[in-house]
Amino acid sequence: VHALILRRSSIVLRAERAVIPYDSFVLLNENRRRLDTPGLVGVSRAVKSPATGLLCAIMGQMGAFWGLLALSCAVDASGFLAGLQQRLRTRKAESPSRLAAVVPDDRIVPPGPLPQLYVYDHCPFCVRARIIFGLKKIKHELIWLANDEVDIPTRLVGKKMVPILVWTDPQDPQKITAMPESMDIVRRVDGDAKMGAGGPVLKETGASEEFISAMNEVTAASRRLTRPRFAGSALLPEFSFDAARRTYTERHPLDAPSSYDENFKRSSEYIPQLEKALQKLDPLLHSEEEAVEGGPSYTDVDLFPRLRGCTIVKGVKWPQRVRAYVDKWSEKTDIPLYDRIAF
């Protein structure tokens, strides 16, 4: 035996050209009992291994201590290898049950590669594009961009913007479309039968001027509350880096007071203004299912993203109908709200 090398918890036993590695050798019998490996066996079984035979052959030329030490390592090595094989067999047997635990996905898989949607999570225009995929239950790939990412959108559509839909025509795999503009994406996905989800589901029903004015009031009242929270949230993927957060604050300035921190501190002043705007919108909603009469429409595609952003503001008292509408559209479009991370 040339050497008994201890590296952290690993021991390598070198006997002539044979090398026996063992990841958690323990040399004393009482320590061996601490192992959770089920394959620890006695000497009579271990001696059948080639490694043990090699060691026994040279034991006559070794001191009793080193011989017993080598034999102890061989016993442990045999037990370890047997236990490792048993664990591999067990994991292989368990794998079907682990796969069976995956929740079934009832979304429609379009022909060809999945459509790719490049988005920010907080962006209401990105939420518009996500709405149509959710309503039609079309499986797609969401790609989250950092807020300061320039190269990827520029390469796709010529400038920094989101959302961007990248879609391969299943009938012509060489035809790959990169499309910006949220409403253009909505119309394309809703009306293109190649997506495999049937005909259009959105109506062109327009909203009244009173309704549009109420929507705009909600947006105006929410800016000083939502923007500091978006940029300050550690959970939104587009704001994972400091440069991304600084880019957002510089590109989305607020009128005096312009400081995001100052606006956040004055939340108690701004929340009543948002609640007032929501109260004005509440009686104008047709139902929790639709903003205006006639079924899901482009008005819903405009309204839901504005209201979803407000759910990141903790302490807002929502009117009953508006709150029911937000919850219902979150459910039917599979777009989660911010209530659980609101602050």
N, C-alpha and C positions, 0 to 999 in steps of 0.2 A: 504494500500500500504506500503510495507516494505521499498523499496528503489528505487531511480531513479539513476541508475549508468551510468556515462558517461565514455566510453573508446574510446579515439581518436574520430572517427566519429560515434561510435556505442553506442546506448542507450538500456539498457535492463530494461524493466518495470516488476517488480515482484509484483503480486497481489495474496496474499495467495499462492496457489500452481501453479498458472498460470504464465508462463514466456513468454513474447512476445518480441522476438528480432527484431531489425530493423537496417539495415546496414547504413542508412544515415538519421537518424531522424533530423528534424529541427522543432523547437517548435513554431516559429512565422509564421503567415500566409504569410508575405512577403517573408520569406525564402523558404517556401514551393513552391512558384512559380518558384524557380530556378531549381527544380528537373525536369529531362527529362522523368520521369515515366508517361506514358499516363493514368494511372489509378487513379489519384487523384480525389476523389469524395467528395460530401458534407456530412454533418452530418446525414441528413435524410437517405442516402443510407448506410453510415458506421454503423449506429446504429444497423443494422441487424446482424452484426458479433457477434459471441459469446464473443469475447474479449471486445467489446464495451458494451454488456449487462452486463458482470461481473463488468465493471468499473462503469456503471450507477447505479448498485445495491448498490455499496458502496459509491457513491458520497454523499448521505445524511449524512454520518458519517465523511465526510472530509470537510476541509475548502474549500471555494469557489475557492481559487487559485489553490489548489492541484487538485480539481475536474476538473477544466477547463484544467489544464495541462495534466491530465490523459486522458481526452476526446480528446484533441488535438493529443496526441500520438496515441490514438486508430484510429482516423481518418486517420492519416498518415500511420499507420500500415495497415489499410484496403486498402488504395490506393496503398501502396507499393506491397502488395500481389496480388492485381488485376493487377497491372502493370507488375509484374514478370510473372504471368501466360500468359499475353498477349505477352510478349517478347519471352517466350518459344515457344508459338504457332507460332509466326512470324519466329523464327529461324528454326523451324521444316519445315515450309512451304518453306523457302528459300534454304534449304539444297540441293534439287535436282539441282537447278540452279548452286550452287557452284560446285557440282560434275561434272556438264556438262562442266565446264570451263577447265577441265583437257585435255591436248593435247593428241590425239590418239597416241598410240604406235604401230607401224607396225612391230616390231621385232618378231621373231619366239620364242615362248615359248617352250623350250625342255620338254619332258616328265619327270616327277619326280621333285625333288627339283632343283632349279636353280643352275647352276654351280657357284662356288665361286672362285674368282681370287684375291689372296693376292698380293698387289703391292705397289710400291712407284710411285708417279706421275712423277718424273723427270727421272726415270731409263729407259734407252733405251731398256733394255731387257724386262722390264715390258710392254713397249709400243708394242713390238713385239707380245706379247701374246694378248694384247688388239686388235691389228689389225685384227686378224682372226675372233674374235667375231663381230667386226664392219663390216667387209666385208660380212660375212654370215648373218648379222642381227640376231644374237642369243642373246636373253635376258639373262643377267647374273648379278651376284652380285659382285661389286667391294668392296674389303675390304682394306682400307688404313692402312698400318703399320707404326708406328714410326720408324725412322731410327735406333734407339737404341734398338728396340724390338728383344729379343732373344728367349724367351720362346715359343712363338707361332710357329715360323718356325721350331724350334728344335723339338717341339712336333709333327709337321706334317711330316717333311722330314729329321730330324736328325741334322740339322745345320741352322745357320742364313743365309738365302738367299731368294731372290725373283726373278721372280714371282713363285707362287705356285698355281696350279689348284687343287681344291677339287671338286670332281664330284661323284654323286651317280648313279650307274647303274640302269636305270629305270626297267630293267628286273630282277634285283636282288638287292633290297633295302639294303641288308646287305653288299653289295660290294661297299665300298667307297674308291675311289682312291685319293691319294694326290701326285701330280706330280710336280717336279721342272723342271728347264731348259726350257728356252723360246722356242727354236726351237722344242723341243719334244712336248711342249704344242700345238704349232701351227700345227704340223703334226697330232697330235691326234684329235684336234677339227676339222681340215679341212677334215680328212679322215674318221671320225667315223659317220656312218649314224644314230647312236642312238641319236645324238645331234638334229636330226630332221630338218636339214637344207640342205639336199641333198648331192651330191657328192663334191669332191674337187674343189676348185676354183683357187688354186695357181699352177703355172707352175714351173717346175724344171729348167727353163731357167737360164743358168749361165751368169755371167758378164765377160767381158774381163779383163785382168790384168790391162790395162790402167784405166778402170772404177773403179776397186777395189782400185787401188793406189790413185785415185782422192778422193774416199770416205774416205780413211784413212787420207789423207791430211786435209780434212774438220774436221775430229774428232780431229786431233792433234792441229789444229789451233784454235779450239773452247774451249779446256779445260780451259785455263787460263781466259776465258771470262765467261763460263757457270758455272763452279763450285763455284766461289765466289757468283754468283747470286742465284744459287739453295740454297746454305746454308744460304744466307742472305734474302731470300724471306719469308715474314710472311704468305703467302697464300698457300704454299705447305704443305699438311697435315702431311707428314713425318717429317717436320722440325718445328712442333708446340712447341717443348720443347728444352730448351738449351742443355740438354744431347744428344738429337738427332742430333743437329747441330754440337756439338763438336765431336760426334762419326763419322760423315761424314767427317769432315776435317781431323781427325786423320787417317781414313782408306783410304782417297783419297789425299795423299800428292802430292805436286807439286815440280818440280825441282826448284832450286834457280832462282828467288826469290820465296820462299816457302809460304810466308804469303798470305793468301787469300785477306786481306785488301790491301796489296801492289799490288797484281795483278789486283784488281778492279780499283785502282787508275791509273794503266797504261793501261786502256782499249783503250785509243786513239792510243796507240802503237800496240795493238794486233788486233783491228778491221780491219785494212787494210790487215793483214795477212789472216784473215778469208775470207775477200772479194776476195782476190786473189785465195784462194782455191775453193771458190764457182764459180768463173769465169772459172776455169779449168774444173769443173764438168759440167757446163752448156751445152756445145755443145755435151757432151757424153750422155745426157739423150735422150731417144727415143722420148718421148712426155710427156705432163703433166699428162697423164693417166698411164704411165708405164715407169719404168727405162730402161728396155731392151725390145726389140721387142718380141711379142708373148703373151701379156696379163699379168695380175698381176702375179708376181712371188716372189720367196723367196728373190730375190734381192731387191724388194720393201720393204719387211718385214725388211730387214737390213738397207736400206737407209733412209726411212722416219723417224724412231726414231732419227737418228743422226741429221737430218736437223731440226726436231721439237725442239730439245733442243736449237738450235741456235736462235730461235725466242724470247728467253728471253733477248737477247742482244739488247738494244736500239741503233739505229743509224747505223745499218748495211745496206749497199746498196746491195740489192739482184739482181742477174741476172734474167731477165724476165722469162726464162723457169724454172729455179729452184724454183722461187717463185710461179709460177703457179702450179708446181708439188706439193709443200708443201700444198698449199691451197686446191687443189683437193683431196689429200689423207687425209687431216684432215676432209674434208666433207664426203668422202665415208666411212671412218672408225669411224666417230663420236668421234674423239679424238681432243679436242680443242687445239689450239696453245697458246703461251704465249704472243702474241703481245700486248694485252691490259694491261699486267702487266710488260712489259719489262722495264728494267732500265739499 
